[in-house]
Amino acid sequence: MRYISITPRQRQQMLSALRLQSVEDLFEDIPDEVRLKRPLNLPEGIFEAELSAHVYDLSKKNRSTNDLVSFAGAGCYDHYVPSVVDHVIRKPEFFTAYTPYQPEVSQGTLQALYEYQSMICSLTGMEIANASMYDGATAFVEAAFMACRITRRKTVLCASNTHPEWRSTLLTYAHAGVFDVVDIPVEPCTGRIERESLAATLSTVDCSDVAAVMLQSPNFFGVLEDIEAASAFAHGAGALLVVASNPILLGLMEPPSRFGADIVVGEGQPLGSPISFGGPGFGFFACRSNYVRQVPGRIVGRSIDADGSDAFVLTFSTREQHIRREKATSNICSNHSLNAVAAGVYLASMGGTGLRAVAQACVLNAHQLRSMLLDTGKFEALWDTPSGYEFALRYSAGSADTMISAMLDRGFLAGVGCRALLQSERHAPNLPLDLDDVVIFAVTEKRTSQQIIDFVEAVNAL
């Protein structure tokens, strides 16, 4: 955020308003003996030009997707961010940590979030969306909490092929004893959750205590799940169906609500947020309107003010900052609403046609790369199940980690090693799959046909 210092006159005006004589008076509550009485241990000041050059030299130690051609995914994706997004969110009215509790001075922020909510509802096919959450993983967990509150049950069935970091977050919260998590095994031949897996899992638990069936589509391996089958099993047991989705693909596919999903969540980073070392992103959260009083986080609603004009306000504020902690729907004390505003600007600038074109380009690029990699003879397909713009292949010509490292030297981010990512998680799932040398690739609309050809030729030359 840009910093513009105040003038001595402005400083004196603020002190006068506070009825203070000096800035020192602001700190009179701090005992004198604990105050630092020497200058800070900092180097001498330098000219702005020197500082700019120094910071630039430091930045060259990093390698970004401006320098590398990225085929990496696994939760964070190299999508193009239109320049209008950054221009809008850098307006000081948006670029603030302030929560818009006072509607009389926050109509711009509130309306922007309201529009964002409306767009998320349109994408997911749901009737209610909140104003964002920390990230996709916490949105996933809050959906489990919400399902338990609604059904008054304590068992959550979670697909074992959900992103391992999301699953780990879910199990971390489950450790507190609010709910129990039971894994739904993945079918090795398809990479997704099949009807037989759902039936077998339900037969091992007390169905009268199942609050939710939770899955991710596309899942961690990029495979599209059979949401309709999961819906039938979940609702047959009196549970809710929670689906985590990729927001870009929602511009192309039928929304999860059409197949019976009750709650739809996901990671919003693809909608106008850069990769930026893995964050920040935000979590989107949408559900059916009859669950509105159980929704976590903030909801912006539209009302009428005293003059009869439209006005936007925070509504259904049952967070712990407003009511007793034990009665709150969530304990999210802040959120990533700036990223949500960025998503709203992104979606508004792209429009339905533009978002669909982006999704189509991603899927076509991914299928082109997958086909060409298989043609090299150095990769093996794990399954032929439909996927989006992310897919998993086994590197059969040696070590996948060695291949990824070698391709980095050649200017490519060659996917994500599946085994290393899973082993880094404390709650790694017990998958009935041989994941040695399995690489997850993601291909966005930024990749050109020539880049894909160059990548395949470089891999083939190893």
N, C-alpha and C positions, 0 to 999 in steps of 0.2 A: 504494500500500500504506500502511496506517495506521502511524504511527510513535509509539511510546510509549517515552519516554526511561527510562533506568535510574536507580536511586536511587544516592546516594553510597555507601551500604552495599553495594549490588550491585557497584558499580565496585571497591570495595576487596576484595571477595571474589574477583573475577576477577583482580585484580592479585596477590593472595596466592597463588592457584592457579598463576599464572605465575612466582611468586617474584620479583616486581618491586615497587619502592617507589612509583612514580608512573607516570602516563600518559606522561610525557616519556621514560621508559626504553624505551617501545615504539619510539621513533624515534631511538635512539642510533646506529643505523647510518647515518643521514643526516648528512653533514658539516655542521657548524655554519654554515659560510660560505654554504651554499646555502639555508639556512632563511629563510623570510619572518619578519622581526622587527617588522613593523608590522601594524596592524589591516587587515583586508580593506577594499577600497574599496567599501563598501556604504552605502546610505542609512541614516538613523536608523530604528530599529525603530518600528513602528506597532501600534496595538491590533488585535486579531483582527477586530473588526467592520469596521474600516477596510480591512484586508487583504482580507477577504471581498468587500467592495464593489468594491475595485480590481480583483480578479481577475474578478469578474462583468462589470465594464465592459469588460475586455479580451476576455472571451468573446463579447460582443455584436458584435465585429468579424467573427466567423465566422457562417456560415449553415449550418445542419444540416438533416437530414431531419425534424427536429421543426418546422422553419420552412417547409420546402419540400416539395412533393409530387414525389417522385422517380420518374422513368421511365428513369433511367440504369442501365446495367449494364456490359457489356464487361469482366466479371471480378470486379466487386464489387457486391453486391446488398443492397437495403434490405429484408431480412426482419425479421419480428418476433422478438425474443429474449425468451422467457419470464423473468419476474423470478426464478424459482428458479435459473436458470443463474448469475446474478451472485451470489446469496446463497451458493451452494455453493462457487464458485471463489474467493470472498474469504475462505474459511476459511484461517487461517495455514498449516495443514498442506499445503494445495494451492498457496497463493499464495507461491511461493518459486522461486528459480532453482536450487535444489539438485537434482542428478541422483540418483535413488534407487539408488545403488550398494550401499548397505548394507540388505539386505532386512529385517534384524532391527528396523530403526527406520523402515521405509518401506512397511509393508504397505498402508496406506490409499491412498497414491499409486499404488503398483504395481497394486493391485486395480482402481482406477479406470481406469487405462490398459489393463489387461487387458480390462475390460468394453468400453471404447471399441474396442479391436481386434476384439472379437467382433462388435460392431455393424457395423463397417466390412466385415467378412467377410460378414455377412448382407446388407448393401446391395449389395455388388459381386458376390456369388456366389462369392467366392474363399475359399481355405482358410487363408491366412496374411495378416496385416496387421501393419505395424510401428506403433510408438508415436507416429508423426507425423514430418513433415519441416518445413523452413522455410516452404514455400508450394507452390502447385500447380506453378509453373515449375520449382523445383528437384526436385520429385518426378518431373516429366516427364523432366528431364535424367538423374536417377539411374536411371530405367527404361532409358534408352538405354545407360548404362554397364553396367547389369546384363545387358541383352541381349547386349552385346558380350562380357562375361565368359562367359556361358553358351554362346554359339554359337562363341566364338573367331573372330569376324568383326569387320569394321571399318566397314561401310557401313550407315547408317541412312536409311531413306526416311521423310520427314516431310511430312504434308499441308500444303500452302501456306496453307490457310485455318485453320490453328491460330492461337490467339491470338498476335498479333505479339510481345508481350512474352515469352511462353513460347518462341517460335521464336528470338527474339533471344538468350535465355538459353542455349538449346541450341547455337546457333552460336558463342557466346562460349566455351563449354566445348570445342566441336569445334576451336577455334583452336589448342588445345594439341596436336592431332594424335592424340588417342586414337581418334577415329572421324571419318568423313566424313559429311556430311549432303547428301542429294539431295532436292530438292523434288518432291512429287507435285502436278501442276497441278490446279487446281480447274476444274470444268466451269461455264462462264459461264451456261448456261441453267438450272442447278439449284442452284448455290452449294455443291455438295459434291463429294467425290471419287467418280468413277464407275469402273466396271470398265475402261472403255477407257483412262482416265488411269493406272490401276494397271498395266495390261498394257503401255502405252507406256513408262512409267517403268522397269519391270523389264527391258524390252528394251534399255535404254540402259546398264545396269550389269551387272557380273558377279554373277549370282544366287548363286554359291557364296560370295560375300563379304557378302551382305546379312544383317545381324544382326536388324533389326527394321523393321516397318512401324508408324509412329506416327501416330495421328490423334486428333482431339478431337470428341466427339459429346455434346451439340450443339457445333458448331464456333463460330468467332469471330462468325459472322453469325447464330447461333442455329439453324442447320439441322441436322437429325438425319442422321447418316452411315449408310451401308450397311455396318455392322460385319461382317455375315456374308460379304459379298463380299470385304472387306479380309482377313478371316481366311483365306479360300480361297487368295488370292494369296500372303499371307505364309507360310502353312504349306506351300504348294506349292513355295516357294523355300527351305524349311528355316529360315525366320526366325520370330521371335516377333511377336505382335501386341500393341502397347501402345495402350490406349484411355484417354483422359482424359475423365472424366464429371463432370456436375453432380450433387452428392450429393442435392439436393432431388428432382430428377427420378428418381433411382434408387428413390425411394419409390413411384413410379408405374409406371415402365417395367420391362421385363425386364432383368436385370443383363447387363453386357457378356460375362460368362463364358458365358452361354447361347449366344452367337454366336461363341465361339471365342477370346475375348481371353485372353492369357496373363498380362498385367500390367495392372492398372487403377489409375490415379492420378487426382488432382484437387485442386482448391482447396476447403478445408473452411470457408472464411469463412461461407458461408450457414448453417452448423450452429452457431448460437449465438454468433457473433462479430459485433460491430457494424461498421459501415463504417469509422469512426474514421480519417479521412484516408487510407484505403486499406490499413490494416493495424493491428496484425498479424493475420494469419490463420494457416493451417497447411496443410501438404500431407498428404493421405492416400495411402497406398501399400499395395496388396494384390496378391497373386499366388497361383499354385498352390503346393501344399506341397512339391513336388519341387525347388523353387527356394529353399527356406528358407535355405540356407547362403550364398546370394548376395544376400540382402535387405540394403539399406543401413539405416543408423540402428539404433535400439534395437528389440528385441522383448521383451515381457514374457510369460513363460511361467508355468504353474501347476505346482507340484511338491508334495512332501510333506516336512514338516520332521521333526526328530528325534522329535517327540511323535506323529507320525502325522497331524497336521492339515494342511489345505491351506495352501500358502504360495506367494507370488508372487515371482518373481525375474527379473532381466534375463538373457536366454539368447541363445545364438548371437551373442555380442558380438564380432563381427569388425570392429569399427571401429578407426580408427587410434589411438585412445587405449588400446587393449588389445593390439594386435599391431603388427608392423612396418608402417610407413606404406605401403610398396609392396605389401604383401599384403592391405591392408584393403579391405573392400567399399565403404567410403565414408569421407570426411573430414568428416562432419557432427559438429561438436564440441559442439553444443547443439541444442536443437530447440524447438518451440513447444508443448510438452506441456500447458501450462496451457490453451491454446486447444483442444487435443485433449480434455482433461478437460471443458471447456465443451461440446464437441460431444457427448461421452458423456452429459452431463446433459441436453442438449437432446433427444437421441434417446430417452433413457429417459423424459423427461417427455412427449414427443409420442407415443411408441409408434408401431407400424406404421400403425394407423388414422389417427392424427393427422398423421403425415408424408405419408401418401397424400392426406389432405384438403388439406394445404398445397399439395402439388404440383398437385392438380386445380384449386385456386383460382387458382394462378399461371397455369396454361395457359389456363383459361377467360378470365381477365382479359386475357391477352395477345391472344387471338384476338378478343375484343371490341374492344380498342383498335385492333388492326390493321384490322379491318373498318371501323370508324368513321373512321379516318384516310383510308383509301382512298376512302370515300364523300364526303369533302370535295372531292375532285378536286385537292387540293394535293400529293398523294403518289402515287408510282408503285411498284408491286410489282416487285421484281427477279426473283422466281421464286415458284412455288407449292409448293415442296418442303415437306414436314412440318417443323415446328419445335416447340420447347418453349415457354418463356415469355420468349423473347428473339427479336427479328426485326429485319430491316433493310429500310428503305424509302428511296426517293429523294424528297427534297423538291423539287418541280418549280415552286414558286411564288416562287423567289428563292434567296438564299444560305442554306444550312443553318446556317452559323455565325451569321448574323444572326438567324435564327429562334430558335435556341437561346438567344442572348443576350436577345432580346426576351421569350421565355417565362420566363427567369430573373427579369426585372423583374416578371413577373406571378405569381411564386411557384411556378414549376414548373422542375424539372430535366428538360429535354425531350430526353432521350437523349444519346448520345455521337456527335460528328462522326467519321465513319470515317476520312476523309482525313487530318485533323489527327493522329489517334492513330497511323496507320500511318507518316506522315512523321516522327514524333518518334522512331521506332526506327531505330537505326544499321543494322540488318540487315532492313530492310523487305522483305517478299516481293514478287516480281514477279507480281502477280495479273492475269490477263487480263480485268479488270473495270473499268468506268468507275465509280469510287467518288466522284466529285465530288458533293457535296450528299447523300451517303448517310448516314443516321442510324440508329444501332442503339438500339432501345428495349428495355427490360426491364420487366416488370410482375409484381410479387410479390403475395402474398396480402394485403399491407397496403392495397392500393389498393381503394377502394370503387367501385361503379358510378357514383356521383355524381361522384367525383373524376375518373374517366375521361371522363365527359360534360363536366365543366367544362374539362378539358384540351383536348378536341377543339374545344369552342366557342371557347376562347381562341386556339387555333391558327388556326381558320377566320376569326377576326376580324382577323388580322394583315393 
